[in-house]
C-alpha cells in the first residue's frame, strides 16, 4: 500500500471533540461564553462539520467570520485559512435569521475526535481502526489531498487526525474529514469515560486503558459516563496503557437566558437532566422523540425550549441518528467561495480554499471559462470525488 505524501511543516493543531452535522438549525439566546472580538454575548450555538467555506456553513447556516475568534479546543489561535471541508467545529454566534439562515460567528472552535496511528484499514468495509476505535468512511468523508488516493493512500502505522461524528449506539466514529499528522507531540481521543478508578488513577475509553499522570490535577467533573477529551503520550507503557497528560471537559455555559434551540451531543446524563453544548437541560417537562428513545451520553440530539440562569427548560428533545449525517448512498453537497489558485485549464482543475476542484463538463452560470484566472473569486458547488480528496464541481459562478 502506498504511503501518503507528507506535507512539510504539518503538525497536530490538537483540535478535538465531536459533533453533529448537515441539518438546518436555527438558534437563539444561549450565551454566556467567550465570544469574538466584539465582546458581544453569543445568541446562538451549534456543533457540526463544515459543508461550506467562505462563508462557513454548518448545519445549514451560513456563518460570517468578520469578528470571529477561531481557535482549536485548547485555545490555540487559528487563521480562517486553516478551516477545511469536513472539519468539525463548535460555533457561538449572533442570532440566526433570514430566509437563507445566516449569522455572524463570534467564536469558532475546531474540534476533532481522534488523533493517533492507524492499526487496520479495510477498503471493502470502508473502515479504519485508530487507537482501537472503529472509524467508518463514506462518500461524504473528505480526505486531505496530502493523502493521495484517500483511504487507499493510508498505510498501517500512519498517524491521522479524524474529524468525526460519534455513534453512541455502536461506539463507532463516522469520519467527516481525515488528515495526516506529522510528528505530533501527543495523541488524543474523545469519548465516554469508563471504569474510572481514582485510587489507581486509571480509566478506559472505547476499550483502551489509560493511566492518568500524577503531575496533573483531575477535573471535578471526571466520573464514569462523562464525555471528555484525553491527550496522552504517543507511546503506551509496559502494560499497554496510554499516559494521559491532560483531560478536557466540555465548557459549561451558565448564563444562557431566553429561547433556545441547540443541536449537539449529550455530554453528561443525570436522571432528568443532561448537558448539551455545555448547557444543562432539564427534561422534566420535555417530550422525547421518537417516543421510547433511550438516552445516553454521546447521542446526538436537538433541544428546543427556554433558558433561565443557564438552565434550559426543554419542551422537546429529538434524538437524531448518525445516519442523517452520513448516509452511505446520498452524497452531500459542499460549497466553496474564494479566490482560485493553481489553475490548470488543460486538466480543468484548480484549488480553492485548500481544496482541489475538478470542473470538467461543468457549465459556468455566469461568464465563460476564458475568464477563469488565478486570483479570480468564484463560487463552487459540488460533491466529493470517489477518493474524497477533491471536489467535483456541479456548478460554477463568478463571485462579485
C-alpha angles and dihedrals in degrees: 000000000000117000119236120258113258119230112218114245094013113142138154113285086192097233110162150155132087138271154175127248154185106035122102112255129190115197137183138183110352098135137143101103135100110290135189132284094297095069089228120146113247116253096185138044133187141159124207151109121288112254094170138032132203089044102031110237118200125162090353095303122116110222122199116215104199094120100018125130106220118198143141119257092269091058099257107148119240133191121241087248089067091070116102136181113279096020112141113235141175115217132198108191149162115271116301117238147148136076087277098043114242140156141172112258116227099180127018116187117191111216134178133184109223138017118181148083125317112239098176138017124190111189093185094051091037093229141125131200113223121174088346092304126121112239116193122209127202140167091283096055111112118212123201107252088237086074097074110213096010114245091001088061094059116096126197109272094029112135115230140176114223126201104200151155114244119226106207092191093062103019089235131129123229106212118227095172134007123195135176120251121209119205097334117197090222143002125235143202130185120203148096122320115241135181094007112188111184093186093060093026092232134133142161133232123187090346093306119123120229134189116209113224116245088220094072133068115239118235114246090233092063106118137130111290097022117129112237143151120241124204113196146165119285094238125057121227126252090279093053094254122138114231109233116215098175139022117199119198120196112267117258120229105206103165101063115139131172137024114347135196113170138163126204148098126310100250098180134009125200118166109288095358137063141170125248122173090353093303124117110233122204109211100183093106097029129116108222115213133236089035112247095026113156111223122218137157113280095034117130112236142169116220127196125185141086132294131220125174091353095305120112115217098208122217095180135010116191122193109222116203120226089238089074088064100040114026106175092219107036115076119221119232113233129192136204130186121185148079114320123225139178090041114189109181093182092056091033093230138123139163124250124182091341094310123111110230128201114203101177111147091004118135118218110232089208128030127351136284090255088068092062112109139149109280095026114130113237140168119225130190122185150110132272121273119251091267093043095234098110143026120250105213119229094173136019131186135164114255113220 
